Amino acid sequence: MINDYKIAVIGCGNLGLSIVHGLLADKNVKAENITATRRNVQALKHLADAGVTTTSDNLEAIKSAELIVLGLKPYKIMDVLKDLAPHFDSSKHILVSLATGVHIADIQRIVGEDIPVYRAMPNTAADVETSMTCVCGNKDSARDLQVVLDCFSAVGDTIVIDESLMDSATVLGACGIAYVLRFIRAMIQGGIEIGFDAKTASHIATQTVKGAAELLIQRNQHPEYEIDKVTTPRGCTIAGLNEMEHNGFSSALIKDEGHPTVDIKALLQQYPVLGICYGAQLACHQYGGVVAASDKREYGRAGLHVTRDDLFHSVEEASQVWMSHGDTIKNIPDEMTIIAHTDNIPVAAYKMNSEPHPFYGIQFHPE
Ligand SMILES: NC(=O)c1ccc[n+]([C@@H]2O[C@H](COP(=O)([O-])OP(=O)(O)OC[C@H]3O[C@@H](n4cnc5c(N)ncnc54)[C@H](OP(=O)(O)O)[C@@H]3O)[C@@H](O)[C@H]2O)c1
């Protein structure tokens, strides 16, 4: 379907360019169907050489386009949309905004309710057709949604999410690229310290990270399952993992200002909720409890002691569970009740009898 569509990318900077590069690499997409804009059109010369129409005239670009991808910065997008609004045609145009934090309702206030408006949160791996793109939209039209998904499928994987999760998608998927790159950089520096030249260390680190991701993607496994396979008792892998946790590796990601989050109170209005590991810590934190770096080893097997409760009705009093966390729940709020502990941690599981639905939090990994 996307091969027949005329696509305009308005504001072709880092991300817009990544998307155009990805589209150009897709054999189904013709370069002559793509128009790319920015004010400094000289910076798009390589696209023009590849057959893409390049211009600084946004109005001209949307006239011939059907799918319009807005790659502008959040502080720019409204001004550009105000200029273009009178020229949008609801029978022809589909808008997709990449702008972080700009809601569909904000865009609709300018372009009107009739225009199909979508938000997409890709990442810069679109440049190498490996983006993770989260999409949400204001219309029920399956056809429009399919066009948007087809466009971003050309540059990687896509999922449809609720708009309320778009900020979380930004942190996990878009900022996530930087977190992983910093991790790789640290691996390379470690590799150099133990004897490799930078090029070899980089080769080993990047292929290792790629391999770890492929293991999870292709086998559909939980990370701990694969970690367990490479941790021998008293071995160097478990020593390294524990050292990472003692230095706050997981907790740095969880406590980051932009940590992945969901509105648990809102979820509980609709469903009973089970929070596992980070989910249990997040709920505790949101209700005023204390989550902090653990000073005891909490990686590996642990003996769980349960209080009789509906969640554990078929679980024996002393059961073995798997723990893997650097942070731990130090204090739970008054409305929560502890329903399990281990020898190392007092809050291995808790319950909150919230209305209309209860919340259960468990720090171990039943999955
Ligand atoms: N970078 C990421 O990883 C990422 C991930 C997800 C979402 N986002 C979102 O994607 C959007 C773009 O981010 P970015 O990093 O790609 O920003 P960027 O590199 O600054 O790209 C924005 C481009 O817009 C162009 N522009 C500015 N005013 C314009 C106008 N009036 N008409 C046409 N083009 C104009 C600029 O080029 P000229 O100055 O030459 O016009 C610039 O190249 C942002 O809203 C961001 O929140 C980014």
The ligand as an SDF file (V2000), in Angstrom:
LIG
                    3D

 48 52  0  0  0  0  0  0  0  0999 V2000
   15.8930   12.5710   17.6710 N   0  0  0  0  0  0  0  0  0  0  0  0
   15.1920   11.5600   18.1540 C   0  0  0  0  0  0  0  0  0  0  0  0
   15.7100   10.4930   18.4760 O   0  0  0  0  0  0  0  0  0  0  0  0
   13.7010   11.6710   18.2670 C   0  0  0  0  0  0  0  0  0  0  0  0
   12.9810   10.5400   18.5890 C   0  0  0  0  0  0  0  0  0  0  0  0
   11.6030   10.6080   18.6340 C   0  0  0  0  0  0  0  0  0  0  0  0
   10.9640   11.8210   18.3710 C   0  0  0  0  0  0  0  0  0  0  0  0
   11.6830   12.9340   18.1030 N   0  0  0  0  0  0  0  0  0  0  0  0
   10.9610   14.1760   17.7670 C   0  0  0  0  0  0  0  0  0  0  0  0
   11.1760   14.3830   16.3910 O   0  0  0  0  0  0  0  0  0  0  0  0
   11.1940   15.7770   16.1020 C   0  0  0  0  0  0  0  0  0  0  0  0
   12.4480   16.1130   15.3260 C   0  0  0  0  0  0  0  0  0  0  0  0
   13.6040   15.8480   16.1190 O   0  0  0  0  0  0  0  0  0  0  0  0
   15.0300   15.9460   15.4590 P   0  0  0  0  0  0  0  0  0  0  0  0
   15.9980   15.4540   16.4520 O   0  0  0  0  0  0  0  0  0  0  0  0
   14.9950   15.2990   14.1270 O   0  0  0  0  0  0  0  0  0  0  0  0
   15.1570   17.5450   15.2900 O   0  0  0  0  0  0  0  0  0  0  0  0
   16.0200   18.3510   14.2350 P   0  0  0  0  0  0  0  0  0  0  0  0
   17.2270   17.5880   13.8490 O   0  0  0  0  0  0  0  0  0  0  0  0
   16.2010   19.7430   14.7670 O   0  0  0  0  0  0  0  0  0  0  0  0
   15.0600   18.4130   12.9530 O   0  0  0  0  0  0  0  0  0  0  0  0
   14.0740   19.3710   12.7810 C   0  0  0  0  0  0  0  0  0  0  0  0
   14.2760   19.9640   11.3990 C   0  0  0  0  0  0  0  0  0  0  0  0
   13.2180   20.8730   11.1390 O   0  0  0  0  0  0  0  0  0  0  0  0
   13.7220   21.8240   10.2100 C   0  0  0  0  0  0  0  0  0  0  0  0
   12.8590   23.0080   10.2560 N   0  0  0  0  0  0  0  0  0  0  0  0
   12.8220   23.9880   11.1950 C   0  0  0  0  0  0  0  0  0  0  0  0
   11.8820   24.8930   10.8700 N   0  0  0  0  0  0  0  0  0  0  0  0
   11.3250   24.4720    9.7060 C   0  0  0  0  0  0  0  0  0  0  0  0
   10.2960   24.9770    8.8730 C   0  0  0  0  0  0  0  0  0  0  0  0
    9.6660   26.1120    9.1530 N   0  0  0  0  0  0  0  0  0  0  0  0
    9.9630   24.2830    7.7830 N   0  0  0  0  0  0  0  0  0  0  0  0
   10.5990   23.1280    7.4560 C   0  0  0  0  0  0  0  0  0  0  0  0
   11.5920   22.5980    8.2140 N   0  0  0  0  0  0  0  0  0  0  0  0
   11.9410   23.2710    9.3190 C   0  0  0  0  0  0  0  0  0  0  0  0
   15.1430   22.0960   10.6570 C   0  0  0  0  0  0  0  0  0  0  0  0
   16.0060   22.3460    9.5630 O   0  0  0  0  0  0  0  0  0  0  0  0
   16.2300   23.8650    9.0480 P   0  0  0  0  0  0  0  0  0  0  0  0
   16.7620   24.6220   10.2170 O   0  0  0  0  0  0  0  0  0  0  0  0
   17.1790   23.6890    7.9090 O   0  0  0  0  0  0  0  0  0  0  0  0
   14.8860   24.3260    8.6270 O   0  0  0  0  0  0  0  0  0  0  0  0
   15.5680   20.7550   11.2670 C   0  0  0  0  0  0  0  0  0  0  0  0
   16.4400   20.0570   10.4300 O   0  0  0  0  0  0  0  0  0  0  0  0
   11.1230   16.4920   17.4180 C   0  0  0  0  0  0  0  0  0  0  0  0
    9.8250   17.0000   17.5850 O   0  0  0  0  0  0  0  0  0  0  0  0
   11.4450   15.4360   18.4510 C   0  0  0  0  0  0  0  0  0  0  0  0
   10.7090   15.6690   19.6310 O   0  0  0  0  0  0  0  0  0  0  0  0
   13.0420   12.8750   18.0080 C   0  0  0  0  0  0  0  0  0  0  0  0
  1  2  1  0
  2  3  2  0
  2  4  1  0
  4  5  1  0
  4 48  2  0
  5  6  2  0
  6  7  1  0
  7  8  2  0
  8  9  1  0
  8 48  1  0
  9 10  1  0
  9 46  1  0
 10 11  1  0
 11 12  1  0
 11 44  1  0
 12 13  1  0
 13 14  1  0
 14 15  2  0
 14 16  1  0
 14 17  1  0
 17 18  1  0
 18 19  2  0
 18 20  1  0
 18 21  1  0
 21 22  1  0
 22 23  1  0
 23 24  1  0
 23 42  1  0
 24 25  1  0
 25 26  1  0
 25 36  1  0
 26 27  1  0
 26 35  1  0
 27 28  2  0
 28 29  1  0
 29 30  1  0
 29 35  2  0
 30 31  1  0
 30 32  2  0
 32 33  1  0
 33 34  2  0
 34 35  1  0
 36 37  1  0
 36 42  1  0
 37 38  1  0
 38 39  2  0
 38 40  1  0
 38 41  1  0
 42 43  1  0
 44 45  1  0
 44 46  1  0
 46 47  1  0
M  CHG  2   8   1  16  -1
M  END
$$$$
